[in-house]
Amino acid sequence: MRTCSAASACSVNWRAKFRNRLAMPDSGEGADRRLADLHRLSDDLADVSLRSLSQMLQTGEMTSLQVFERTMVSVEAQSHLGAFVTIAPDSGETQAIESDRRLRAGRARVLEGLPMPIKDVEATRGLRTTNGSRAFDDWIPNEDGGAAHAAREAGANIFLKTNTTELALTEQSSNPLGIVTRNPLSFGLTSGGSSAGAAAAVAAGIVPAAHGSDGAGSVRLPAALCGIVGFKPSYGVIPRHPVSDQWGGRSHHGVLGRTVDDIRYALQGFAVVDTRDPMTFPLAMDSKPIDDSSTANHLTFAALDTWGECYVEPEIRTAILTFADRLVSLGFERHEFEATPDVGSIFERIYLPQLAYDVARLNDPQKSLLGDEIRFWVDRAAEIDFRQYMDARDQRGQLNRWCSAAFADIDFLVLPSQHVLAWPVDGDGSCNEPLHTESIGDRLQFLAVFNLLGWPAISIPLGRSEDGRAIGVQLVCRRGEDMKLLDVATILEQLLGA
């Protein structure tokens, strides 16, 4: 298998191979026409949902190979976005051919033949996985991680790895590998992170859905900045392995899509019980979207414009509260929510020791290649002693009890998906986010709290700022109420669309 580490290199190799395969004898005109047709098809499919694309494959309207070819053309055409770290067209073509065999034989699986980019912090068998770090620049795993394994077993075509910050640490869209992901809505802005490439690939129409991971908002934040949907399911819905924090993790796998239904459809492949992850549990799946918004009259909610003392830009706060008022006018019953407890300190006292432990397991050459930001936070972890760590674990349990009581009379919670609007990416690729606090936990409390709880949370597009930047709204339900949350999100997506 040939693996390319940059979209530009892959584009040249893929184009040459594609022309050789399709060209007429003694002429390149056949290949030129075919490439032109694929570019048109790529544009035609840019807004096709994951469910519709699957149906087109099931009915024979398209083949998996055609979908793969269309995806490669789109990857090439939008390589300037920096969405992908690794591209493996030979593997993608082989998988597409096998999917077509299964489709013809009536043995198709739920994600059969559908391209599914995997975030580059998730191990992928035989496919380079960098973790956004020079320390892993040449690592090719010999087995899939839990999410990649689930998607592959469901028939997904895995040949694209999406860009991430180093070790998925921050909400930026760049890393020490020199790859900067830009926002398809405005090239001069960041896509956000750490699921930077996944958000850009979906927002650009390259794929209908993509895998992401979310340790403190890393699915929901970039989804909000790119104007798409980002879903972090309950902890245990999508398998995580092999990981060192198996029993008490705060990072979740998630899915990004253009619509809530893209998420719902993709989840059928990702949400599985895997005995290698003792926290996985069976989720009662309803694969069909609801089409009746009359249930709005029976739903209760509360709304917050931040969490604790976390800074959120005034324009975003206003948009959230205006949206809450609109829900009331549409028949939703609004309840008050108690003053929220600070969770930034809890988050950091749990997360930073885990980060330091994972870094300590690397060999010395790998450690020497880590970026400055990772080193800074590892040093900060040394300031946390065992008592502080155990206190944070206890406080995490108290937080769960407090939130469970606060949710007793409401169906869902409305709050921001982002603290700031998408910030600029400089010409040298650096991202200059306005940091109102150095602490990750403090800065993203309204996102990180639901990682600590393991509750499902989703960001859906809310609208645009005065200068045209995307604003998302976050919706949250209790742990295990994932399908209820997707139903609520579908209703609100329809209302916002109207």
N, C-alpha and C positions, 0 to 999 in steps of 0.2 A: 504494500500500500504506500502510495506517495502522499506525504503530508506536507502541506505548505503552511508557512508561519505568517504569511502576509497576503492580504487579498490581491495586491498588485501582481505578485509573483504567480499566484494561482491563476489569475485571470489570463496571463500570457500563456501559461502551460495548458490551461483548459481550452482556451480559444484555439490554439494550434491543434490539440487533440481532436476537438470538436470538428474543425474544418477538415481534418484528414479523414474522419469517420464519415462525413456527409458529402464531401465534395464529389462532383461528377468527374469522370475521367477527363484529364487534360484541361480542366477548368475549375476555377474556384467559385463560379457563379452559383452553383447549387448550395454550397455552404453559406455564401453571403445571403441568399434568399432565406435559408433556414434560420440563420441568426436573426435576420430582420423579423421573421415570423415569431421567433421566441421573444424578441423584445416587445412586440405587440402583445403577445400572450402574457408576458410578465406584467405589462400595464393593465391588461384586462383582469388579471387575477389579484391585483394589489388590494382590492377591497373585498375579496371573497372570504367568507368565514371558514373557520376550520371544519365545522360541521358540513358546510356545503362542499368544500373541497373533498372531504371524505366521501360524500355521496357521489360526487363526480367520478371518483375512483371506483366505488362499488358498482356503479351502473355502466362503467366502461366509457363514459364520456371523455375521460382522460386516463392516461396511464401513469403509473408511478414514475416511470422514466421521464415522461414529459414534465411532470411536476418538478422533478429533480433538475432537469435542464433549465426550466423556467427560473427556478430558485438560483441556480448558478449565474444566470444572466443578470438577475437582479443584484446578486452579491457583487458582481463585477461593476455594474453600472453605479452602485452606491458605495464603492469602496472608500470614498473620501470621508464617510461617516466614522470609520474606525470601529465598526461594530464587532469585528471578528478578530480573534487572535490566531486561530488555527482553522484551516479549511482543508478537507480531505476529499476531493472530487472523485478519485478512483473508488474509494470506499463507498461514497454516496451512490455512485452509479451501480456498483455491485449490489448494494442493498435494495436499490430501486428495482433492478431486474428480478431479484428474489421476491420482492413484494408483488410484482406483476404476476409471477408464477402462482403465488398464493391466491391472489385475487381471481385469476382464471380458474383455479381449482376449487374455489368456494371456501377457502380456509383463511379468509382475511381476519385479522385481529382489529381491535377498535381504532388504533392509530396507524393502521397498515399504510405504508407508503408516504406518510406525512412527514415532511422535514421538521425536525424538532431540535433547534439549537440548544446546546447545554452550556450553562455558565462555566467558566474556566476554573472554578474552584471545586467542581465535581469530577471525580475520577471517571475517565472513559477508556474502556478497554482498547488498547492498540492505538489510541489517539492522544496526541500530546496534550498535557494538562499542566499549565504553568502556575496556577494560583496567582496570576498577575505579578509574579516575582522572578527575578533573575536566579533565585535559589532553586527554582524548579523549571528553568527554561528548557531543559531537554528531557523532562520526565515523561515517559510513556507508560502508563499503568498497565498491569496485566489483568486487571478486572475492573468492572464498572462499580461505581458507587451506587447507593441504594436507589436514588432517583433515576439515574441513567439506566440502571438495570431494569427498573419497572417500565420505563419508556421503551427500551429496546424490546423487551418481552411483549409489549403491546403493539409492536410492529413499526414504531417510529424509525425514520431514517436519520441516523445520528452521524453527521459529517461536518458540523459547524460548532466551534467553541467560541462563546461570546466573551468580550472583554470585561475585565473586572479590576477594581483597585487591588493593591497588594494584600493578599490574604483576606480580601473582602472587608478591609478594616474601616474605610471611611465612605462618605457620601460623594466623593469626587468621581471623575470619569477618566482618570489617567493613572498610570502606574510606572514603575521603574523600567519596564520593558520599552517605554517610549511610545506606547499606543494611547492615543487620546480619542475618546468617543464623543462625538458631537450630536447635538440635538437636531433631529430632522425637521422640527418646526422652525428652527433658526440656527444656521450653521455656526454662528458666532457664540452660541450658548452651550452650556454643558447639558448632557443627558441626565446627569445625576448618577449616583451609584449606591451600592457597589455593583448592582446588576445593570451596568451601564450599557453594554453591548446588546443585551436582551431587549431593553427598552427601545433602543434606537432601531434595532432590526424589525421589531413589531411596528413601531410608529412609522417607519419608512415603507411599510408594505412588503418587505422582503419575505416575511413569513407571517401567518395569522397569529401564532402563539410561540412562546419560547419559555424554557426553564429559567428560573432564577433562584437565588437564595436570599434569606432575610434574617439578619441577626439583630438589627435595630432599625428596620425600615427599608432595607436594601432592595426590596421589590416594590414597596408602596411609593417611596419617594421618587425614584426615577420614572415610575409610571405616571405620577402626577405631573412631573416636569415635562414629560413628553406627550401628555394628553391622551394616555391610553389607560387600560385597566390592569391593576396589579393585585394579585391575591396571595396572601399568606394564610394557608389553612391551619387548622388546629395542629398543635405539636403531636406527631404520631400518625398523621394522615398519609404523609409521604415518607418512605423509609430513609433513614440516615445511617449509613455505615460505609466504611469503617471510620468511626470518630472516637475521640478520647473522652468526650463528655456525653456518652450515650444516655446516662440516667438522669442528667440534670441540665441538658443543653438549653440554650436560648436561641440558637440558630435554626430556622425552619427552611425547608425547600418550598418553593412557590412557583406560580405560573403567571406570565404576563400575556395579555391578549388585547386585541382591538375592542372587543366587546365582552360582556359578562358571559355570553354563551360560548365564546371561544375558550374561556376559562373552564366552564362547566364541561365542555366536551373533552378538553385535554386532561382534565382531572380523572376521567375514566381510566386513562392509562397510567397515571402517576399514583393514584390512591390505591395502594395494595398493602396487604399484611405481609411482612417479610420477617421470618423468624430470626434473622440476623440483627434485627432492630427490635429489642424487647418492648419498646414504647409504641410500636405501630398497633393500630386497632382498626377493625372493619368499619367503614363509613357507608351508611345506607345511601346508595347513589340514586339520584333521580336525574337521568341524563337529559331530560327534555326541559326546555325553558318554560316558565309559566307565561301565560298570555292574558291574564286577567288582573288588572290593577285594582279591582274593587276591594281586594283584601286590605287596601290602605286604610279603610275605615275601622279596621280592627287592630291596627298596629300602634304600639306606643314607643316613644323614643325620648332620649335626652340629648342635648347638644352642648358641646364645650368648644370654646375657641382656642384653647390650649390645654396643657396639663401641668399642674403645679405652677412654678414660676417660669416655665419655658417660654423663651421669646418666639413669637410668631409675627410676621410682618402685618401691620394694620390692615392692608388691603385684603390679605388672606383671611384674617379674622372676620372682617366685615362680610366677605363672601360666604363664610360658613354660617354666620348668624342670620344673614339674609335668606340663605337656603333653608335654615330651620324654620323661619317664619313662613316660608312658602309651603313647607310640609304641613304646617298647622292649617293653612288656608285650604289645603287639598284634602283635609280630613284626618290627618294623623294626630294622635293625642300626645301632647308634649308633657313630660314630667321634668321636675328639677333634679339635678345631680349634685351630690354633696361636693364640698371643696376637696380637690384631689390631692393625695399625698405625694410628696417628692419621691421620685424613684431613681433619679440620676445616680445617687451614691450607691444604692443597692445594685444597680446594673453594673457599675464599674468594679465594685468589689467582688462580683461574681465573674465578670467577663475577663478582666485583666489578668488575674492569676491563671485562668485557662489559657489565655494567649501566651503568657510566659512559659507555661508548661509545654505547650505545643512547640514553641521555639526552642526550648531546652532539648527537645528530642532530636533536633536536626544535627547533622554533623558539622564540624568546624568550617569546612569550605562553604557549606550552605549558609551558615550564620553570617559569614563574612560578606555574602552577597545581598543580605537583607537591606531594605531601604531605611532612611533615617527615621521615618515616621513609626515604623515597626519598633525600631530600637528605642525611641522615645517612650512608647507605651509599655514596653517590656521593663524599662527602668522605673516607670511609674508603678508597675505591679509590685516591685520590690518594697514599696512603701506600705503595702497591705499585709498585715500579719494574720496568723491563723485565726485568732479570735475575731478580727474584723470580717474575715471571710465567712466564718460560721454564723456570725451575727446577721450578715447579709442573706444567707440561706434561710435563716429563721424569719427574717423580715419579708422575704419573698413569699413564704407561706402566709404570713399575716396579710400581705397585699392581696393574695388570692381570696382570702376570707372577706376582706373589706370590699373588694370589687364584686364578689358574688352577692353580697348583701345589697350593694348599691344598684345592682342589676335586677333586683327582685321584682320590680314592677315595670320594667321596660323590656321591649323586644330587641332594640338595637340602640347603639350610641353613634352619634354624629360628631366628628371632630376633624381637625386638619390632617392632610396627608403630607404636608411640607411646612417648613418653618420660614422659608424664603422663596421668592420666585427664582427661576433658572438664572444662574449667574454666568458671566462671560468666561470664555476660554480665550486666553491670550494667544498671540501669534506664535509664541514659542511652545504652545501646548499646555502651559500651566493654567490651572483653574484657581480663580480668586474668589472663593466663596466668602461672603461677609460673616465671619465667625463671631457670634455674640457671646460665646463662651468656649473655652478650650476643650472642655469636657464633652466627649461624645454622648455620654449618658444624659447629661444635663441638656445638651443641645437638642436631642431628639426624644425627649421623655414621652411625648404624645404618640410616638411610634414604638419605642423600646418597651414600654410598659406591657404591651401585648405579646412581646417575645418572652418576657419574664413569666407572664401568665400562661402562655401557650394557647391563647385564644385566637380564633380566626378573625382576620381583618382584611378589608379590601379597599382599594382606592379606585374610584371611578371619576371620569372627567366632570368637572363642575362648570367650567367656563374659562374665560380669559381675563387677564388683568387689563388695565387701561392701555398699556403699551403692547398688548397682544400675547403676553406669556401665559402658559397654561397654568390653571389652578385645579387641583383635585380635591375631592372630599373623601374622608375615610369613614367607613362603616364597620362596626364591630358587634359581634354576638358572643355568647358564652362558648366555652370549649365544647366541641362536639356538635355545635349547631351550624356546621358549615353549609349544609344545603339550605337551611333557613336563611343564612346570610346571603347566599347567592340568589335566593328568591327575592329578598328585600332589595338587593342591588339591581336585579332585573327590573323590578317595579320602578325604582328611582331612575334608572337609566332610561326607561321609557318616558317617564315624566319629564326628565331633563331634555330628552330629545324632542318632546312635544313643545 
